[in-house]
Amino acid sequence: MDFRYKWKNGTPPSRDAAVREKHLLDESQFNSEQDHKLAEEAARKHLGIPLITPDEEISTLPHAAPPEKKM
């Protein structure tokens, strides 16, 4: 099965590598952030790996420090 978007490194990543990466696709091919997000979800489904949830980086512990902002 062929995938219609360009992968970040030119080839589809292995499932193990894809789980650790936040972005699997080349960002330059998208006009909006929403298009990129939808394509990333489709890529994860194509590879059979879990989707990233909006609260993934938030700690489940009530007394944990807030997540650090990336610059």
DRENBAMI-967741 format. One line per field, with one value per residue: residue in one letter; x, y, z of N, C-alpha, C in turn. Coordinates in nm, 2 decimals. Layout:
code <- c(A/...)
nc1 <- c(X/...)
nc2 <- c(Y/...)
nc3 <- c(Z/...)
cac1 <- c(X/...)
cac2 <- c(Y/...)
cac3 <- c(Z/...)
cc1 <- c(X/...)
cc2 <- c(Y/...)
cc3 <- c(Z/...)
This chain:
code <- c(M/D/F/R/Y/K/W/K/N/G/T/P/P/S/R/D/A/A/V/R/E/K/H/L/L/D/E/S/Q/F/N/S/E/Q/D/H/K/L/A/E/E/A/A/R/K/H/L/G/I/P/L/I/T/P/D/E/E/I/S/T/L/P/H/A/A/P/P/E/K/K/M)
nc1 <- c(0.08/0.06/0.16/0.06/0.19/0.51/0.77/0.95/1.23/1.26/1.20/0.96/0.96/1.08/0.85/0.92/1.09/0.91/0.72/0.86/0.91/0.78/0.70/0.64/0.62/0.73/0.74/0.73/0.55/0.29/0.02/-0.11/-0.13/-0.33/-0.38/-0.13/-0.14/-0.36/-0.26/-0.04/-0.17/-0.30/-0.07/0.03/-0.17/-0.15/0.10/0.03/0.06/0.02/-0.19/-0.10/-0.20/-0.37/-0.31/-0.08/0.17/0.12/0.15/0.02/0.01/-0.10/0.06/0.28/0.54/0.47/0.47/0.77/0.83/0.90/1.15)
nc2 <- c(-0.12/0.22/0.53/0.87/1.10/1.28/1.12/1.21/1.15/1.06/0.79/0.54/0.53/0.27/0.08/0.10/0.33/0.52/0.54/0.68/0.93/1.26/1.39/1.25/1.31/1.52/1.85/2.06/2.02/2.09/2.33/2.43/2.40/2.24/2.06/1.93/1.80/1.63/1.47/1.35/1.19/1.01/0.89/0.76/0.58/0.44/0.31/0.16/0.24/0.39/0.69/1.03/1.19/1.49/1.54/1.40/1.48/1.58/1.53/1.26/1.26/1.45/1.63/1.69/1.86/2.12/2.07/2.13/2.42/2.40/2.56)
nc3 <- c(0.00/-0.09/0.04/0.03/0.11/0.17/0.35/0.65/0.65/0.40/0.37/0.50/0.86/1.09/1.30/1.57/1.58/1.48/1.69/1.88/1.76/1.72/1.49/1.17/0.91/0.63/0.69/0.51/0.31/0.37/0.40/0.62/0.98/1.07/0.85/0.85/1.10/1.06/0.85/0.98/1.17/1.00/0.89/1.12/1.16/0.93/0.97/1.19/1.46/1.79/1.82/1.88/2.17/2.28/2.55/2.62/2.71/2.96/3.30/3.50/3.76/4.04/4.18/4.03/3.85/3.61/3.25/3.07/2.86/2.52/2.32)
cac1 <- c(0.00/0.14/0.12/0.07/0.27/0.65/0.81/1.05/1.36/1.25/1.14/0.89/1.04/1.03/0.75/0.98/1.13/0.79/0.66/0.94/0.91/0.66/0.66/0.68/0.62/0.80/0.65/0.72/0.45/0.16/-0.01/-0.16/-0.10/-0.44/-0.35/-0.02/-0.19/-0.44/-0.17/0.04/-0.26/-0.31/0.06/0.04/-0.27/-0.09/0.21/-0.02/0.11/-0.08/-0.19/-0.05/-0.31/-0.33/-0.27/0.02/0.28/0.08/0.16/-0.11/0.02/-0.16/0.16/0.40/0.57/0.41/0.57/0.86/0.80/1.01/1.17)
cac2 <- c(0.00/0.34/0.65/0.98/1.21/1.25/1.09/1.31/1.11/1.00/0.65/0.52/0.48/0.15/0.11/0.15/0.47/0.61/0.56/0.78/1.06/1.34/1.42/1.15/1.36/1.64/1.96/2.16/1.99/2.13/2.47/2.47/2.31/2.14/1.97/1.85/1.72/1.52/1.38/1.28/1.09/0.91/0.82/0.67/0.47/0.36/0.23/0.08/0.28/0.48/0.83/1.12/1.25/1.62/1.54/1.30/1.53/1.62/1.43/1.21/1.29/1.58/1.72/1.69/1.99/2.14/2.03/2.24/2.47/2.39/2.68)
cac3 <- c(0.00/-0.10/0.12/-0.06/0.17/0.18/0.49/0.70/0.61/0.27/0.38/0.62/0.97/1.15/1.40/1.70/1.56/1.47/1.82/1.96/1.69/1.72/1.35/1.08/0.77/0.60/0.72/0.40/0.21/0.42/0.40/0.75/1.09/1.07/0.74/0.89/1.21/1.00/0.78/1.08/1.23/0.89/0.88/1.23/1.14/0.82/1.03/1.30/1.59/1.86/1.78/1.99/2.23/2.33/2.69/2.63/2.79/3.09/3.40/3.56/3.91/4.07/4.24/3.94/3.79/3.48/3.14/3.02/2.73/2.42/2.24)
cc1 <- c(0.09/0.08/0.15/0.15/0.42/0.69/0.93/1.19/1.37/1.20/1.06/0.98/0.99/0.93/0.81/1.03/1.01/0.72/0.73/0.93/0.77/0.60/0.72/0.69/0.69/0.71/0.63/0.61/0.31/0.14/-0.06/-0.13/-0.21/-0.42/-0.24/-0.06/-0.27/-0.36/-0.09/-0.05/-0.28/-0.18/0.07/-0.06/-0.21/0.02/0.16/0.03/0.01/-0.07/-0.15/-0.18/-0.27/-0.28/-0.15/0.14/0.25/0.09/0.03/-0.10/-0.02/-0.05/0.28/0.42/0.51/0.52/0.65/0.82/0.93/1.03/1.22)
cc2 <- c(0.12/0.45/0.77/1.10/1.17/1.23/1.19/1.28/1.05/0.86/0.64/0.47/0.34/0.18/0.16/0.29/0.56/0.64/0.67/0.92/1.13/1.37/1.32/1.20/1.49/1.76/2.06/2.14/2.03/2.28/2.52/2.36/2.20/2.03/1.87/1.76/1.60/1.42/1.29/1.17/0.98/0.83/0.72/0.55/0.38/0.26/0.14/0.11/0.38/0.62/0.91/1.19/1.39/1.63/1.45/1.35/1.58/1.50/1.38/1.23/1.43/1.68/1.74/1.83/2.00/2.11/2.15/2.29/2.45/2.51/2.64)
cc3 <- c(0.00/-0.02/0.04/-0.01/0.17/0.33/0.52/0.65/0.48/0.26/0.50/0.74/1.02/1.26/1.53/1.69/1.55/1.60/1.90/1.89/1.70/1.58/1.26/0.94/0.75/0.61/0.60/0.30/0.25/0.42/0.54/0.85/1.10/0.97/0.79/1.00/1.15/0.93/0.87/1.14/1.12/0.88/1.00/1.22/1.03/0.87/1.14/1.43/1.65/1.81/1.90/2.04/2.28/2.47/2.72/2.72/2.93/3.19/3.46/3.71/3.94/4.12/4.15/3.89/3.65/3.37/3.10/2.88/2.64/2.34/2.10)
